[in-house]
Amino acid sequence: MDSCNGGTQNSKLQTVSIMSVPPLKVTEPRRVRQVLVTDTLYPKAIQGCYHIVLYYEKLNEEDHGWSLAGWIVESLARVLLDHPLLAGRLQRKEVSDGTVTEIVSNDSGIRLLEARYPTTLKEFLELNEKEDLESELVFWKEIDEHHPEFCPLFYVTNFDCGGYSIGISCSLLLAEVLVVENFLKKWVQIHNKMLPQNKDTKTPIFHHTSQENSEPLPSEIISRTQSKNGVQSMVFKITAEDVDFSKEYWGEIVMFCIEDAEQKLDIKMGSDFSLVVKDSAEVIKVETCSKTKSKYNLQGLLDIQKKILGATWNDFGVYEVAFHEGNKPVHVSCWIASNAAGDDGHVMAVPCPEENACAVIIVSPLVET
């Protein structure tokens, strides 16, 4: 495992604080999402993480990462009231007929980390084009087979120029909340409505100036899974109406999207990939699918193929996420990563009535490292 102070031994990233942010109020009643996965596939099938990094320049004296990290504690706690599963935990428990895997909104909270990187934002982005640096700006630990608890992690990194990044990591079991349910949009709306109430308070309650010059935390405090941003993903929107997404039909659409992604990205999907399908708010299915053993008939998609459209991460408004009015991200990166042994890629299939589409398919092929 790599330490929290960077993805490699030569990392310059320094983590200076860690805290948990639960919903503002106790979640009652608790929400539960059942994860349908066979014991033979556990835990490999439920590995994988969605990462997003948003980069911001400093526009004024109040607009910097150290201050932002203090203010977003409250705004994050407020938006979690509508998305309590993000602050929950994965649990495995024995029942009379076997083992049940589920995500429970037990208000354990999202982990919020603050860090500094000793270079300017411009220099960092230039260096990142030559070598993978931004994977250090997100934080994730793969789900452990025996202790499966997990939580999303938010990483606020400050650069010497006053610019900053917000790196978010979330299990694929909940990634649709960030991708298609407008969590980020709702968060910044709450954040910006909250700020005018505090215009006479220049320093947030949770901001400690000593952290800006404090010593980095010891590496043994928390461990991370190394995550390389080398995975090219493709996003598809299905704009057809009244589609009955049976298991067989999902399979046909997924195979069509995989073939299209392989051709356009010039990357081959692994022979056995993980398919995550959101059935409802309460149920998500995870299975391993095989390209070589596929019996799906792509001819059955002739009527819908023209309504399977290529999309991008930008279509979900990631460049509109502004925590200070007028300061939109100068750059955004999104990718799916996994370090699970034998990982052959991931596909997510999510109903999406709010994005002028009935569903979204995300194909993330295997990349050799």
C-alpha positions as CSV (number, residue, x, y, z in Angstrom):
1,M,0.0,0.0,0.0
2,D,1.1,3.5,-0.7
3,S,1.1,6.1,2.0
4,C,-1.4,9.0,2.3
5,N,1.4,11.4,1.4
6,G,1.5,10.4,-2.3
7,G,1.1,7.7,-4.8
8,T,4.8,7.0,-5.1
9,Q,7.8,7.2,-2.9
10,N,8.9,10.4,-4.6
11,S,5.6,12.2,-4.3
12,K,5.7,15.8,-3.3
13,L,2.1,15.8,-2.0
14,Q,1.7,16.4,1.7
15,T,-1.5,15.5,3.5
16,V,-2.0,17.8,6.5
17,S,-5.5,17.0,7.9
18,I,-8.2,14.4,7.8
19,M,-11.7,14.7,9.1
20,S,-15.1,13.0,8.6
21,V,-18.2,14.9,7.4
22,P,-21.5,13.3,8.2
23,P,-24.9,14.5,7.1
24,L,-26.1,17.6,9.0
25,K,-28.8,15.6,10.7
26,V,-29.2,12.0,11.7
27,T,-30.7,10.0,8.8
28,E,-34.1,8.7,9.8
29,P,-35.2,6.2,8.7
30,R,-31.9,4.7,7.5
31,R,-31.7,4.0,3.8
32,V,-30.4,0.7,2.5
33,R,-29.1,-0.3,-1.0
34,Q,-28.9,-4.0,-1.6
35,V,-25.8,-5.1,-3.6
36,L,-26.7,-8.3,-5.5
37,V,-23.4,-10.1,-6.1
38,T,-22.7,-13.9,-5.8
39,D,-20.2,-15.1,-3.2
40,T,-18.0,-16.5,-5.9
41,L,-17.5,-13.0,-7.4
42,Y,-17.0,-11.2,-4.1
43,P,-15.0,-9.1,-3.6
44,K,-13.5,-8.7,-7.1
45,A,-16.7,-7.8,-8.8
46,I,-17.4,-4.8,-6.4
47,Q,-14.0,-3.2,-6.8
48,G,-13.5,-0.2,-8.9
49,C,-13.7,3.5,-8.2
50,Y,-14.9,6.7,-10.0
51,H,-12.5,9.6,-9.8
52,I,-13.0,13.2,-10.7
53,V,-10.5,16.1,-10.2
54,L,-11.6,19.7,-10.6
55,Y,-8.9,22.4,-10.8
56,Y,-9.5,26.1,-9.9
57,E,-7.4,29.2,-10.1
58,K,-7.4,31.7,-7.3
59,L,-9.5,34.8,-8.2
60,N,-9.3,36.8,-5.0
61,E,-7.9,36.7,-1.5
62,E,-10.8,34.7,-0.1
63,D,-10.8,32.2,-2.9
64,H,-8.2,29.6,-2.0
65,G,-8.3,25.9,-1.1
66,W,-7.5,26.4,2.6
67,S,-10.6,28.6,3.1
68,L,-12.7,26.5,0.8
69,A,-12.0,23.3,2.8
70,G,-13.4,25.1,5.9
71,W,-16.6,26.3,4.2
72,I,-17.4,23.1,2.4
73,V,-17.6,21.1,5.6
74,E,-21.0,22.7,6.3
75,S,-22.2,22.7,2.7
76,L,-21.2,19.1,2.2
77,A,-23.0,18.1,5.4
78,R,-26.1,19.8,4.1
79,V,-26.1,18.2,0.6
80,L,-25.6,14.8,2.2
81,L,-29.1,15.1,3.7
82,D,-30.4,14.3,0.2
83,H,-27.7,11.7,-0.5
84,P,-27.1,9.9,2.8
85,L,-25.9,6.7,1.2
86,L,-22.7,8.5,0.2
87,A,-22.0,8.9,3.9
88,G,-22.9,5.3,4.6
89,R,-20.9,2.1,4.7
90,L,-20.8,-1.2,2.9
91,Q,-21.7,-4.1,5.1
92,R,-21.7,-7.9,4.8
93,K,-23.9,-9.9,7.1
94,E,-25.0,-13.5,7.5
95,V,-28.7,-14.4,7.1
96,S,-30.6,-17.7,7.1
97,D,-30.0,-18.4,3.5
98,G,-26.6,-17.0,2.9
99,T,-24.7,-13.7,3.0
100,V,-26.2,-10.3,2.2
101,T,-24.2,-7.3,0.9
102,E,-25.7,-3.9,1.3
103,I,-24.9,-0.2,1.7
104,V,-26.4,1.4,4.8
105,S,-26.8,5.1,5.5
106,N,-25.3,4.9,9.0
107,D,-24.0,8.5,8.9
108,S,-20.4,7.5,9.3
109,G,-19.5,10.3,7.0
110,I,-17.3,11.2,4.0
111,R,-13.6,11.6,4.6
112,L,-12.3,15.1,3.8
113,L,-8.5,15.5,3.5
114,E,-6.5,18.7,3.0
115,A,-3.1,18.7,1.4
116,R,-0.5,20.9,-0.2
117,Y,1.6,20.5,-3.4
118,P,4.7,22.6,-3.6
119,T,4.3,24.0,-7.2
120,T,1.9,26.3,-9.0
121,L,-1.3,25.0,-10.6
122,K,0.0,25.9,-14.1
123,E,3.3,24.0,-13.5
124,F,1.4,21.0,-12.1
125,L,-0.9,20.7,-15.2
126,E,2.1,21.0,-17.5
127,L,3.9,18.3,-15.7
128,N,0.8,16.1,-15.6
129,E,0.8,16.0,-19.4
130,K,4.2,14.2,-19.3
131,E,3.6,11.9,-16.3
132,D,0.7,10.8,-14.3
133,L,0.6,13.1,-11.3
134,E,-3.1,13.8,-10.8
135,S,-3.8,10.3,-9.5
136,E,-2.1,11.7,-6.3
137,L,-4.9,14.2,-6.0
138,V,-7.5,11.6,-5.3
139,F,-7.6,9.1,-2.5
140,W,-9.0,5.6,-2.5
141,K,-8.6,2.2,-0.8
142,E,-10.0,-0.8,-2.5
143,I,-12.7,-2.7,-0.7
144,D,-11.2,-5.3,1.6
145,E,-12.6,-8.8,1.5
146,H,-12.8,-9.3,5.2
147,H,-13.4,-5.7,6.3
148,P,-15.6,-4.3,3.4
149,E,-16.4,-0.9,4.9
150,F,-15.7,2.0,2.5
151,C,-16.5,5.6,2.1
152,P,-16.1,8.3,-0.6
153,L,-13.1,10.5,-0.1
154,F,-12.8,14.2,-0.9
155,Y,-9.3,15.7,-1.3
156,V,-8.7,19.4,-1.3
157,T,-5.1,20.1,-2.5
158,N,-3.6,23.6,-2.3
159,F,-0.9,24.8,-4.8
160,D,1.7,27.5,-4.1
161,C,-0.1,30.0,-6.4
162,G,-3.3,29.9,-4.4
163,G,-5.0,27.6,-6.9
164,Y,-6.4,24.4,-5.7
165,S,-8.0,21.1,-6.8
166,I,-10.9,19.1,-5.5
167,G,-10.4,15.4,-6.0
168,I,-13.4,13.1,-5.4
169,S,-13.3,9.3,-5.2
170,C,-16.3,7.1,-5.0
171,S,-17.1,3.4,-5.3
172,L,-18.7,2.3,-8.6
173,L,-21.6,1.1,-6.4
174,L,-22.6,4.7,-5.8
175,A,-20.9,6.5,-8.7
176,E,-24.2,7.3,-10.4
177,V,-24.9,9.8,-7.6
178,L,-21.9,11.9,-8.8
179,V,-22.3,11.1,-12.6
180,V,-26.0,11.4,-13.3
181,E,-27.8,12.6,-10.2
182,N,-26.3,16.1,-10.2
183,F,-24.8,15.8,-6.7
184,L,-22.1,18.3,-7.6
185,K,-24.6,20.8,-9.0
186,K,-26.7,20.5,-5.9
187,W,-23.7,20.9,-3.7
188,V,-22.4,24.1,-5.2
189,Q,-25.9,25.6,-5.2
190,I,-26.2,24.9,-1.4
191,H,-22.6,26.2,-0.9
192,N,-23.1,29.5,-2.8
193,K,-26.5,30.2,-1.1
194,M,-24.8,29.6,2.3
195,L,-21.8,32.0,1.6
196,P,-23.7,35.3,1.6
197,Q,-24.9,34.5,5.1
198,N,-21.3,34.4,6.2
199,K,-20.0,37.5,4.2
200,D,-19.0,39.2,7.5
201,T,-17.1,36.1,8.6
202,K,-13.9,35.9,6.5
203,T,-12.6,32.8,8.3
204,P,-14.8,29.6,8.3
205,I,-15.3,27.8,11.6
206,F,-13.5,24.7,10.3
207,H,-10.5,26.6,8.9
208,H,-7.3,26.5,10.8
209,T,-4.5,28.7,9.4
210,S,-1.9,26.5,11.2
211,Q,-2.6,23.7,8.7
212,E,-1.1,25.8,5.9
213,N,2.4,25.5,7.3
214,S,1.9,22.4,9.5
215,E,4.0,19.2,9.2
216,P,2.5,16.5,7.0
217,L,0.7,13.6,8.7
218,P,2.6,10.4,9.3
219,S,2.2,8.0,6.4
220,E,1.0,5.1,8.6
221,I,-2.2,7.0,9.6
222,I,-4.1,5.9,6.5
223,S,-3.1,3.8,3.5
224,R,-4.3,4.3,-0.1
225,T,-4.6,2.1,-3.2
226,Q,-2.4,3.4,-6.1
227,S,-4.6,4.6,-8.9
228,K,-3.3,5.5,-12.3
229,N,-5.3,7.8,-14.6
230,G,-4.6,5.8,-17.7
231,V,-8.1,4.5,-18.4
232,Q,-9.9,5.9,-21.3
233,S,-13.6,5.6,-20.8
234,M,-16.5,6.2,-23.2
235,V,-20.0,7.4,-22.1
236,F,-23.1,6.6,-24.1
237,K,-26.7,8.0,-23.7
238,I,-29.7,6.0,-24.8
239,T,-32.4,8.5,-25.9
240,A,-35.1,5.9,-26.8
241,E,-38.4,6.1,-24.9
242,D,-40.3,3.3,-23.2
243,V,-37.3,0.8,-23.2
244,D,-37.8,-2.3,-21.2
245,F,-34.4,-3.0,-19.7
246,S,-34.6,-6.7,-19.1
247,K,-31.4,-8.5,-18.3
248,E,-31.1,-9.7,-21.9
249,Y,-31.7,-6.3,-23.4
250,W,-29.2,-4.6,-21.0
251,G,-26.7,-7.2,-22.2
252,E,-27.3,-6.5,-25.9
253,I,-26.9,-2.7,-25.4
254,V,-23.8,-3.1,-23.3
255,M,-22.1,-5.4,-25.9
256,F,-23.0,-2.8,-28.6
257,C,-21.4,0.0,-26.6
258,I,-18.3,-2.1,-25.8
259,E,-17.7,-2.9,-29.5
260,D,-18.1,0.8,-30.3
261,A,-15.7,1.9,-27.5
262,E,-13.1,-0.7,-28.5
263,Q,-13.2,0.6,-32.1
264,K,-13.0,4.3,-31.3
265,L,-10.5,4.0,-28.4
266,D,-8.4,1.2,-30.1
267,I,-8.4,-0.6,-26.7
268,K,-9.7,-4.1,-26.1
269,M,-12.1,-4.9,-23.3
270,G,-10.9,-7.8,-21.1
271,S,-12.5,-11.2,-21.6
272,D,-14.4,-11.1,-18.3
273,F,-15.5,-7.6,-17.2
274,S,-17.5,-6.3,-14.3
275,L,-21.1,-5.1,-15.1
276,V,-22.7,-2.8,-12.6
277,V,-26.5,-2.2,-13.2
278,K,-28.6,0.1,-11.1
279,D,-32.0,-1.6,-10.9
280,S,-33.5,1.0,-8.6
281,A,-32.5,3.3,-5.7
282,E,-32.7,0.3,-3.4
283,V,-31.0,-2.4,-5.6
284,I,-27.8,-2.6,-7.6
285,K,-26.6,-5.7,-9.4
286,V,-23.0,-6.7,-10.0
287,E,-21.9,-9.5,-12.2
288,T,-19.0,-10.7,-14.3
289,C,-19.7,-10.9,-18.0
290,S,-17.7,-12.7,-20.7
291,K,-17.3,-11.3,-24.2
292,T,-16.1,-14.7,-25.5
293,K,-19.1,-16.5,-24.1
294,S,-21.7,-13.8,-25.0
295,K,-24.8,-15.1,-26.7
296,Y,-26.4,-11.7,-27.1
297,N,-27.9,-10.9,-30.6
298,L,-26.8,-7.4,-31.6
299,Q,-29.2,-7.7,-34.6
300,G,-32.0,-7.1,-32.1
301,L,-30.7,-3.6,-31.6
302,L,-31.3,-2.4,-35.1
303,D,-34.3,-0.2,-34.1
304,I,-32.4,1.4,-31.2
305,Q,-28.8,1.7,-32.4
306,K,-29.4,5.2,-33.8
307,K,-30.6,6.3,-30.4
308,I,-27.4,5.2,-28.6
309,L,-25.4,8.3,-28.7
310,G,-21.8,9.0,-27.7
311,A,-21.4,11.5,-24.9
312,T,-18.6,12.9,-22.7
313,W,-18.1,13.6,-19.0
314,N,-18.6,17.3,-19.9
315,D,-22.2,16.6,-20.7
316,F,-22.9,16.1,-17.0
317,G,-22.0,19.7,-16.2
318,V,-18.6,19.2,-14.6
319,Y,-17.2,22.4,-16.0
320,E,-20.1,24.4,-14.3
321,V,-19.2,23.4,-10.8
322,A,-18.2,26.7,-9.2
323,F,-17.7,27.0,-5.5
324,H,-17.2,30.8,-5.9
325,E,-19.3,32.8,-8.3
326,G,-17.5,33.1,-11.6
327,N,-14.7,30.7,-10.8
328,K,-15.4,27.6,-12.9
329,P,-12.9,24.8,-13.2
330,V,-10.0,25.5,-15.6
331,H,-9.6,21.8,-16.1
332,V,-11.5,18.6,-15.1
333,S,-10.4,15.0,-15.3
334,C,-12.7,11.9,-14.8
335,W,-11.7,8.3,-14.9
336,I,-12.5,4.8,-13.5
337,A,-9.8,2.9,-11.8
338,S,-9.3,-0.5,-10.2
339,N,-6.3,-2.4,-8.9
340,A,-8.2,-5.7,-8.3
341,A,-6.3,-8.8,-9.4
342,G,-7.6,-10.1,-12.7
343,D,-9.6,-6.9,-13.4
344,D,-10.7,-6.9,-17.0
345,G,-12.6,-3.6,-17.1
346,H,-15.9,-2.2,-16.0
347,V,-19.2,-1.2,-17.5
348,M,-21.9,0.8,-15.7
349,A,-25.5,0.9,-16.8
350,V,-27.7,3.5,-15.1
351,P,-31.3,4.6,-15.8
352,C,-31.1,8.4,-16.3
353,P,-34.5,10.2,-16.7
354,E,-33.0,13.6,-15.8
355,E,-30.4,13.9,-18.6
356,N,-32.7,13.8,-21.6
357,A,-32.0,10.1,-21.8
358,C,-33.5,6.9,-20.5
359,A,-30.1,5.4,-19.6
360,V,-26.4,6.0,-19.4
361,I,-23.7,3.4,-20.2
362,I,-20.1,3.9,-19.2
363,V,-17.5,1.6,-20.7
364,S,-14.1,1.5,-19.1
365,P,-11.8,-1.0,-20.8
366,L,-8.8,-2.7,-19.2
367,V,-5.5,-0.9,-19.5
368,E,-2.3,-2.8,-19.0
369,T,0.0,-1.2,-16.4
